[in-house]
């Protein structure tokens, strides 16, 4: 277990590091949001990124995608810079970030995930449609491919966003709070899918507020509050002090007992 900031964890399990972040520092609006962050995700890993609101989790995801300016540090995605690799990384944003009222079908939303591959104002090719169909089958939405997205339930919308990311056939998948507002069966369906994807050798980095679920779901966890407070397999993150430091829990908080760290 790591209780202080250190260099990015070594690549483990099935493959080499698909994502390596070293010494990352990000300021937004003149305010420091992240500082000296080291992180890595290997092929075959399902890694959790957890921390309180405002800890910088979404900013870290956006930094990997090259969507926010980085003051210091390096982001390496499969041997390329963040900006160069943006077209190859699958990204599932928070559900409220998508314009669901836009008159577009499930199929076309998923196809939009391949715009970086197809190119602007160019026609999709056979392989693009094949990738869309594969992604829809993977998330169990093939039967609803022609339905307007505005008519979908919350769980169906989340599966569409996952399919849009999978349509790229990415080696690295970034998921920002994919379980928020979902019922338990949908969460379990997506958890099974994410585990299957990691078992196929893909690298997944996911933010979540479900701390108890995180302790049972992920291969490794990063506890973040502007910096990495602790990292390691869940079974090794048993020191209450690092949870108190990351989340501001009281020493007698029942959450520590629920997490099995006290």
C-alpha positions as CSV (number, residue, x, y, z in Angstrom):
1,X,0.0,0.0,0.0
2,X,1.1,3.5,-0.7
3,X,0.2,6.2,1.8
4,X,2.2,9.0,0.3
5,X,2.7,10.3,-3.2
6,X,5.1,8.1,-5.2
7,X,6.0,7.4,-8.8
8,X,3.3,5.7,-11.0
9,X,2.5,2.1,-10.0
10,X,4.1,-0.5,-12.1
11,X,2.1,-2.1,-14.9
12,X,0.6,-5.4,-13.8
13,X,-1.5,-8.3,-14.9
14,X,-2.1,-9.0,-18.6
15,X,-0.4,-6.1,-20.4
16,X,1.9,-3.1,-20.3
17,X,0.9,0.3,-19.1
18,X,-1.7,1.8,-21.4
19,X,-1.8,5.0,-19.3
20,X,1.0,6.6,-17.3
21,X,0.7,9.9,-15.5
22,X,3.8,11.5,-13.9
23,X,4.0,14.6,-11.8
24,X,0.7,16.0,-13.1
25,X,-0.3,19.5,-11.9
26,X,-3.4,21.3,-13.1
27,X,-4.8,24.7,-12.3
28,X,-8.3,25.9,-13.2
29,X,-9.3,29.5,-12.9
30,X,-6.0,30.2,-11.1
31,X,-6.8,27.6,-8.5
32,X,-4.7,24.4,-8.0
33,X,-6.9,21.4,-8.7
34,X,-4.3,18.6,-9.0
35,X,-0.7,18.5,-7.9
36,X,2.1,16.0,-8.3
37,X,-0.2,13.1,-9.4
38,X,1.4,9.8,-10.4
39,X,-0.9,7.1,-11.8
40,X,-0.8,4.2,-14.1
41,X,-3.3,1.7,-15.6
42,X,-2.1,-1.5,-17.3
43,X,-3.8,-3.6,-19.9
44,X,-6.1,-6.1,-18.1
45,X,-6.7,-3.8,-15.1
46,X,-9.9,-2.3,-13.8
47,X,-8.7,0.7,-11.7
48,X,-10.9,2.9,-9.5
49,X,-10.3,6.6,-8.9
50,X,-12.1,7.7,-5.7
51,X,-12.2,10.9,-3.7
52,X,-14.6,13.5,-2.3
53,X,-16.4,16.1,-4.5
54,X,-13.9,18.6,-5.8
55,X,-11.0,16.3,-5.4
56,X,-10.0,16.6,-9.0
57,X,-11.2,13.2,-10.4
58,X,-13.0,14.5,-13.5
59,X,-10.2,17.0,-14.1
60,X,-7.7,14.1,-14.1
61,X,-9.8,12.3,-16.7
62,X,-10.0,15.4,-18.8
63,X,-6.3,15.9,-18.5
64,X,-5.7,12.4,-19.9
65,X,-7.9,13.4,-22.8
66,X,-6.0,16.6,-23.4
67,X,-9.1,18.7,-22.7
68,X,-7.6,20.9,-20.0
69,X,-4.2,22.6,-19.9
70,X,-1.6,20.9,-17.7
71,X,0.8,23.1,-15.7
72,X,3.3,20.4,-15.0
73,X,3.9,16.7,-15.7
74,X,3.4,14.2,-18.4
75,X,0.6,12.0,-19.7
76,X,1.5,9.0,-21.8
77,X,-1.3,7.0,-23.5
78,X,0.0,3.9,-25.2
79,X,3.2,5.6,-26.0
80,X,1.6,8.9,-27.3
81,X,0.8,12.2,-25.8
82,X,-2.7,12.8,-24.4
83,X,-3.7,15.1,-27.3
84,X,-2.3,12.7,-30.0
85,X,-4.0,9.7,-28.4
86,X,-7.5,11.4,-27.9
87,X,-9.0,9.6,-30.9
88,X,-8.0,6.2,-29.6
89,X,-9.3,6.5,-26.0
90,X,-12.8,5.5,-25.1
91,X,-14.5,8.1,-22.9
92,X,-17.7,7.8,-21.0
93,X,-18.6,11.2,-19.6
94,X,-21.1,11.9,-16.8
95,X,-24.5,11.4,-18.2
96,X,-25.7,15.0,-17.7
97,X,-23.0,16.2,-20.1
98,X,-24.8,14.8,-23.1
99,X,-27.6,16.6,-24.8
100,X,-30.3,14.0,-24.6
101,X,-33.0,16.2,-26.0
102,X,-31.2,16.3,-29.4
103,X,-33.3,14.4,-32.0
104,X,-30.9,11.5,-32.8
105,X,-31.2,7.7,-32.7
106,X,-29.3,5.3,-30.5
107,X,-27.4,4.1,-33.5
108,X,-26.3,7.6,-34.5
109,X,-25.1,8.5,-31.0
110,X,-22.9,5.4,-31.0
111,X,-21.7,6.2,-34.5
112,X,-20.7,9.7,-33.4
113,X,-18.1,8.0,-31.2
114,X,-16.1,7.2,-34.3
115,X,-16.1,10.7,-35.8
116,X,-12.4,11.0,-34.9
117,X,-11.7,7.9,-37.0
118,X,-14.1,8.7,-39.8
119,X,-13.2,12.3,-40.1
120,X,-15.5,15.4,-40.2
121,X,-17.9,15.5,-43.2
122,X,-16.9,12.1,-44.3
123,X,-19.1,9.1,-44.8
124,X,-18.9,6.1,-42.4
125,X,-17.6,2.9,-43.9
126,X,-18.5,-0.7,-43.5
127,X,-16.1,-1.2,-40.6
128,X,-17.6,1.8,-38.8
129,X,-21.1,0.3,-38.9
130,X,-19.7,-3.0,-37.9
131,X,-18.0,-1.4,-34.9
132,X,-21.3,0.3,-33.9
133,X,-23.2,-3.0,-34.2
134,X,-20.6,-4.8,-32.1
135,X,-20.8,-2.1,-29.4
136,X,-24.6,-2.1,-29.3
137,X,-24.6,-5.9,-28.9
138,X,-22.0,-5.6,-26.2
139,X,-24.2,-3.4,-24.0
140,X,-27.5,-5.1,-24.8
141,X,-29.0,-2.2,-26.8
142,X,-29.1,-3.6,-30.3
143,X,-32.9,-4.0,-30.3
144,X,-33.2,-0.3,-29.5
145,X,-30.8,1.0,-32.2
146,X,-33.5,3.1,-34.0
147,X,-35.1,4.6,-30.9
148,X,-34.6,8.3,-30.2
149,X,-32.3,8.8,-27.3
150,X,-34.7,11.2,-25.6
151,X,-37.1,8.2,-25.1
152,X,-34.5,6.1,-23.1
153,X,-34.4,5.4,-19.4
154,X,-31.4,6.5,-17.4
155,X,-29.9,3.1,-17.4
156,X,-30.4,2.8,-21.2
157,X,-28.8,6.2,-21.7
158,X,-25.8,5.1,-19.7
159,X,-25.4,2.0,-21.8
160,X,-25.5,4.1,-25.0
161,X,-22.7,6.2,-23.7
162,X,-20.6,3.1,-23.0
163,X,-21.4,1.8,-26.4
164,X,-20.3,5.0,-28.0
165,X,-16.9,4.7,-26.2
166,X,-16.6,1.0,-27.2
167,X,-17.3,1.8,-30.9
168,X,-13.7,3.1,-31.0
169,X,-12.5,-0.4,-30.0
170,X,-10.2,1.3,-27.5
171,X,-7.4,-0.2,-25.5
172,X,-7.9,2.4,-22.8
173,X,-11.4,3.3,-21.5
174,X,-12.1,6.2,-19.1
175,X,-15.4,6.2,-17.2
176,X,-16.6,9.2,-15.2
177,X,-19.2,8.2,-12.6
178,X,-21.0,5.7,-14.9
179,X,-23.1,4.3,-12.0
180,X,-24.7,7.6,-10.8
181,X,-28.4,7.4,-10.7
182,X,-28.6,3.8,-11.9
183,X,-30.5,1.0,-10.3
184,X,-28.7,-2.0,-8.9
185,X,-29.4,-4.4,-11.9
186,X,-28.0,-1.9,-14.4
187,X,-24.9,-1.3,-12.2
188,X,-24.3,-5.1,-12.0
189,X,-24.7,-5.4,-15.8
190,X,-22.2,-2.7,-16.4
191,X,-19.8,-4.0,-13.7
192,X,-19.9,-7.4,-15.5
193,X,-19.2,-5.7,-18.8
194,X,-16.3,-3.7,-17.4
195,X,-14.7,-6.8,-15.9
196,X,-15.1,-8.7,-19.1
197,X,-13.4,-5.9,-21.0
198,X,-10.5,-5.9,-18.6
199,X,-10.2,-9.6,-18.8
200,X,-9.8,-9.2,-22.6
201,X,-6.7,-7.0,-21.9
202,X,-8.2,-3.5,-22.0
203,X,-7.2,-0.9,-19.4
204,X,-10.1,0.8,-17.6
205,X,-10.0,3.8,-15.2
206,X,-13.2,4.7,-13.5
207,X,-14.4,7.3,-11.0
208,X,-17.1,6.4,-8.6
209,X,-18.7,7.6,-5.3
210,X,-19.7,4.1,-4.3
211,X,-16.9,3.4,-1.9
212,X,-18.2,0.1,-0.6
213,X,-18.6,-1.1,-4.2
214,X,-15.2,0.1,-5.1
215,X,-13.6,-2.2,-2.4
216,X,-15.1,-5.2,-4.1
217,X,-14.9,-4.2,-7.8
218,X,-11.5,-2.9,-8.6
219,X,-8.1,-4.4,-9.0
220,X,-6.5,-1.3,-7.6
221,X,-7.7,2.0,-6.2
222,X,-6.3,5.5,-6.2
223,X,-7.6,7.7,-3.3
224,X,-7.3,11.3,-4.6
225,X,-7.8,14.6,-3.0
226,X,-5.9,17.0,-5.3
227,X,-2.9,14.6,-4.9
228,X,-2.8,10.8,-4.6
229,X,-3.3,10.1,-0.9
230,X,-3.0,6.4,-1.2
231,X,-3.0,3.7,-3.9
232,X,-3.0,-0.1,-4.0
233,X,-5.2,-3.2,-4.2
234,X,-8.4,-2.7,-2.0
235,X,-7.3,-5.5,0.4
236,X,-4.2,-3.5,1.2
237,X,-5.9,-0.2,1.8
238,X,-6.8,-1.0,5.4
239,X,-5.2,2.0,7.2
240,X,-8.1,4.3,8.5
241,X,-5.7,7.2,8.4
242,X,-5.5,7.3,4.6
243,X,-9.3,7.3,4.3
244,X,-9.6,10.0,6.9
245,X,-7.0,12.0,5.1
246,X,-8.6,11.5,1.6
247,X,-12.3,12.0,2.6
248,X,-12.2,14.0,5.9
249,X,-14.0,11.2,7.7
250,X,-14.2,11.4,11.5
251,X,-12.1,8.7,13.3
252,X,-15.3,7.2,14.6
253,X,-17.2,7.3,11.3
254,X,-19.3,4.2,10.7
255,X,-18.2,4.4,7.0
256,X,-14.8,3.2,8.1
257,X,-16.4,0.1,9.6
258,X,-18.5,-0.4,6.4
259,X,-15.4,-0.3,4.3
260,X,-13.7,-2.8,6.5
261,X,-10.8,-0.6,7.4
262,X,-11.5,-0.3,11.2
